[in-house]
Every structure is written in C-alpha cells, then in structure tokens.
Amino acid sequence: MAEVEVGEARPWLIYVVVALTVVAVVGGYIALAAVHSEGLRVVRDGATVRVERGLYAPFGWDTYRPTEAFKPVTIDADVPVRAGDCADLADCESRLFDVVAAQARRLLARRENMREAGELIAQAVKLSGAQNRELMLELQGDEQYVKGLSKLEAVSDLLTEAQDHFYRARAMDARSFRDAEQRLKMVSAMLQELERAGVGRPGVGDGLPVPYRPTPRGAAPRVDIAPPERGAGAAPAEPQAPPSTPVPRQDADAGAPDGGMEL
C-alpha cells in the first residue's frame, strides 16, 4: 500500500503565486510610473528657476525642456516665484512667463545687461499666450523705449564730442570756416534739450530707470521717465561761452559770404 505524505507541497501552485505577485508588482510599478511621468512642477534652486517633469518611475524628477522656451532662468534673489506642482502644462508656462518677464524688467534697467534682457524677452514671447498678451506687449514696449533712450544717450555722447571740437576751432581762430560760433550754439542748445528731456550727459549714472510697476487692467498707460515740466512761458537758457574765449578775427576779404569757405 502506497504511503501518502500529509501536507505535500504542490510545485505548480507556488509558481502561480509567484507569477501573480510579479505581475501585480510590475503592473503597480507601471501604473505609478505612468502617473508620475505626467507630473510637472516649477522648482527654484538657488538663483535658477526651471520646470521639471516626473521620470517614468514612481519617483524622481528631471529638467523639462522640450523647446528653448522652457530653458532654466537665472533670477535675482527677490524675484517672486510660484514654485510647486502645476495643474497642467499651461499652468507651468504661465508661472515661468511671470518669472522671465519680471527678471527681464530688472535687466532692462541695467545698461550692461541689455543683451540678456533681450534674450529673456524673446523667451517670454515664446511662453506668452492670450492670457498675458497685454503684459507681453507692455514688456516689448519697455524694451523699445530703453533702446530708444540708449540711442539718445549715444547721440548725447556724439554731441558732446562735437561741442568740444567747435570750442577748439573757435579758440584756435579757424580761418577756413567762420561759423564755429553758430555751430557751437546749435550743439549746446541740443545738449540742453536732451538734458531737459531726462537724457544725462555721458558718465552720469550707469542704469536706465525702468522700474517694474505693472499697469492694472483698464488704467492709463504708465510713463516711467517723464521730461521735467517747465514753467509757462519759460525760455531755454542760452549756452554760455567759456570766460576766456578769444575774439574771432575779421577776414581781410570782406566779400566772402558768412559761413562759407574762403578759397
């Protein structure tokens, strides 16, 4: 008579349990990885702000940069950032746009950072949408304003150099051109007008005054730099000549036209 061992293990049952356990673990891992890989968040790491996306795993994050619009941004310490998980990609874009726009305004006020400001504004254009179109146009307008002001300051530099040349020509009593005095008055008047319009002489201040003051919806457009008001009927001051200015000589040829060149 054959003996039957009580509690004898069944190998096939063990294999089935192990297989089901492995399938459950793998299935759970895949499900958690799929959910986590769809997550997006805005992270501030010191002076850098970036968008991160979840790895295809239950944990872990990596920089999300599908296009140049999402490249990490270096910002000032006091620029506000809405860090944390995003509801969707549009939410992350909106948060990054706010950071890029705020930092771009900071850089617009610094003459040495104009190139970086232009790069941030170009990035903000790629991130902008219908919800922030007005702010985008205002930011681009500020950029054009600052560029125009820079051109005026360059003009002021050139006019100052021209003024120095005419001063020397008058002091040296140039005989060929006899309108140095008139040219000097003209250039001096231009420089005074630029100063009244808020454009300083060369070397006065390193930054361009463009403070960040958002315009509320429906409010009148803001003006960051306004020319100082003059009193009613006030006439511009005449340019003052140096105290030790030699008197120009009269040319012997009385028939030569004024301001012309004597041949």
C-alpha positions in Angstrom: 0.0 0.0 0.0 1.4 3.4 -1.1 2.1 5.9 1.6 0.7 9.5 1.1 2.6 12.3 2.8 0.3 14.8 4.5 0.9 18.4 3.5 2.9 17.6 0.4 3.6 20.9 -1.5 2.3 21.4 -5.0 5.0 23.0 -7.1 2.6 24.4 -9.7 0.7 26.4 -7.1 3.9 28.1 -5.9 4.7 29.1 -9.4 1.3 30.6 -9.9 1.5 32.6 -6.7 5.0 33.9 -7.6 3.9 34.8 -11.1 0.8 36.7 -9.9 2.9 38.6 -7.4 5.4 39.6 -10.0 2.6 40.7 -12.4 1.0 42.7 -9.6 4.3 44.4 -8.7 5.1 45.2 -12.3 1.6 46.4 -13.0 1.7 48.7 -10.0 5.1 50.0 -10.9 3.9 50.8 -14.5 0.8 52.5 -13.2 2.6 54.6 -10.7 5.3 55.4 -13.2 2.7 56.5 -15.8 1.0 58.8 -13.4 4.3 60.3 -12.0 5.7 60.9 -15.5 2.8 63.2 -16.3 3.6 65.4 -13.3 5.1 68.9 -13.9 6.4 71.4 -11.4 8.3 74.7 -11.1 11.4 74.5 -9.0 13.6 77.2 -7.6 17.1 76.0 -7.0 19.1 79.0 -5.6 19.2 81.6 -8.3 17.9 79.2 -11.0 14.2 78.5 -11.9 13.3 75.6 -14.1 10.4 73.4 -15.0 10.7 69.7 -14.1 8.8 66.6 -15.2 8.5 63.3 -13.4 10.6 60.4 -14.5 9.0 57.2 -15.8 9.2 55.8 -12.3 7.2 56.2 -9.1 9.7 58.8 -8.0 12.4 61.2 -9.4 12.4 64.4 -11.5 14.3 65.7 -14.4 14.5 69.1 -16.2 11.7 69.6 -18.7 13.0 71.4 -21.8 11.1 70.4 -24.9 11.9 73.7 -26.5 14.1 76.8 -25.8 11.1 78.5 -24.3 11.5 76.2 -21.2 15.2 76.8 -20.6 16.1 77.4 -17.0 16.2 81.1 -15.9 18.7 82.8 -13.6 17.0 85.4 -11.5 17.6 87.9 -8.7 17.1 86.7 -5.1 14.0 88.8 -4.6 12.1 87.9 -7.7 8.9 86.1 -6.7 8.4 82.5 -8.0 5.2 80.4 -7.8 7.1 77.2 -7.1 5.4 73.8 -6.8 3.3 71.3 -8.7 1.5 72.6 -11.8 -2.1 71.8 -12.7 -1.1 71.3 -16.4 1.5 72.5 -18.9 -0.3 75.8 -19.4 0.0 76.5 -15.7 3.7 75.8 -15.8 4.1 78.1 -18.8 2.2 80.9 -17.1 4.4 80.6 -14.0 7.6 80.6 -15.9 6.4 83.5 -18.0 5.9 85.6 -14.9 9.4 84.8 -13.7 11.0 85.6 -17.1 9.1 88.8 -17.5 10.0 90.1 -14.0 13.7 89.3 -14.5 13.7 90.9 -17.9 12.4 94.2 -16.5 15.2 94.1 -13.9 17.8 93.7 -16.6 16.3 96.4 -18.8 17.3 98.9 -16.0 20.9 97.8 -16.3 22.9 99.1 -19.2 25.4 96.3 -19.1 22.7 93.6 -19.2 20.7 94.8 -22.3 21.7 91.7 -24.3 20.5 89.3 -21.5 17.3 91.3 -21.2 16.6 90.9 -24.9 17.1 87.2 -24.7 14.7 86.9 -21.8 12.1 89.0 -23.7 12.4 86.6 -26.7 11.9 83.7 -24.3 8.8 85.4 -22.8 7.4 85.8 -26.3 7.5 82.1 -26.8 5.9 81.5 -23.4 3.1 84.1 -23.8 -0.5 83.3 -24.6 -3.8 85.0 -24.8 -4.0 85.4 -21.0 -0.8 87.5 -20.8 -0.8 89.2 -24.2 -1.2 92.7 -22.8 1.7 92.2 -20.4 3.8 90.8 -23.3 3.1 93.9 -25.4 4.0 96.2 -22.5 7.2 94.3 -21.9 8.2 94.6 -25.6 7.3 98.3 -25.5 9.6 98.8 -22.5 12.4 97.2 -24.4 11.9 99.5 -27.4 11.7 102.5 -25.0 15.0 101.6 -23.4 16.7 101.0 -26.8 15.5 104.5 -27.9 16.8 106.0 -24.7 20.2 104.3 -25.3 20.3 105.8 -28.7 19.6 109.3 -27.3 22.5 108.8 -24.8 24.7 107.8 -27.7 23.6 111.0 -29.5 24.4 113.0 -26.4 27.9 111.5 -26.4 28.5 112.5 -30.0 27.1 116.0 -29.5 29.4 116.5 -26.5 32.4 115.5 -28.7 31.2 117.9 -31.5 30.9 120.7 -28.9 34.5 120.1 -27.8 35.6 120.3 -31.4 33.8 123.6 -32.0 35.2 125.0 -28.8 38.7 124.2 -30.0 38.0 125.5 -33.5 36.8 128.9 -32.1 39.7 129.1 -29.6 42.2 128.4 -32.5 40.5 131.1 -34.6 40.0 128.8 -37.6 40.0 130.9 -40.8 38.5 128.5 -43.3 35.2 128.1 -41.6 33.8 131.2 -39.9 30.5 129.8 -38.4 32.1 127.9 -35.4 30.3 130.2 -33.0 26.9 129.5 -34.6 27.6 125.7 -34.7 28.6 125.8 -31.0 25.4 127.5 -30.0 23.4 125.0 -32.0 25.1 122.0 -30.4 24.9 123.4 -26.9 21.1 124.0 -27.4 20.7 120.4 -28.5 22.5 119.1 -25.4 20.4 121.3 -23.1 17.2 120.0 -24.7 18.4 116.4 -24.2 19.1 117.2 -20.5 15.6 118.7 -20.1 14.2 115.5 -21.6 15.9 113.4 -18.9 18.9 112.2 -21.0 22.0 112.8 -18.9 25.5 113.7 -20.1 28.0 110.9 -20.6 29.1 109.1 -17.5 26.1 110.3 -15.4 24.6 107.1 -14.0 25.1 103.5 -15.2 21.5 102.3 -15.2 18.5 103.1 -17.2 15.5 104.0 -15.0 12.8 101.5 -15.9 11.1 100.4 -12.6 8.7 97.5 -12.6 5.2 98.9 -12.0 2.6 96.7 -13.6 -0.3 98.6 -15.1 -3.7 97.5 -13.8 -6.2 96.5 -16.4 -8.2 99.5 -17.7 -5.7 102.0 -16.3 -4.0 104.6 -18.3 -0.6 103.6 -19.7 2.3 104.3 -17.3 5.2 106.6 -18.1 8.5 105.5 -16.4 10.5 108.6 -17.3 8.8 111.9 -18.0 10.6 115.1 -19.0 10.6 117.7 -16.2 7.9 120.4 -16.6 8.9 123.9 -17.3 7.1 127.0 -16.2 4.7 128.6 -18.6 6.5 130.9 -21.0 9.9 130.0 -19.8 12.5 130.2 -22.5 15.5 127.9 -22.7 18.7 129.3 -21.4 21.3 130.5 -23.9 24.5 128.5 -24.0 27.3 130.2 -22.0 30.7 130.6 -23.7 33.9 130.0 -21.7 35.2 133.1 -19.9 38.5 133.1 -21.8 37.2 133.0 -25.3 39.3 134.8 -27.9 37.5 137.2 -30.2 37.5 135.8 -33.8 39.5 137.9 -36.3 37.8 139.6 -39.2 39.0 138.2 -42.6 40.5 140.7 -44.9 38.3 139.5 -47.7 35.1 141.4 -46.8 33.3 140.0 -49.8 33.5 136.3 -48.7 30.0 135.1 -47.7 29.4 134.4 -44.0 29.7 130.8 -43.0 31.4 130.0 -46.3 34.8 128.6 -47.0 37.4 131.0 -48.3 39.2 129.6 -51.3 
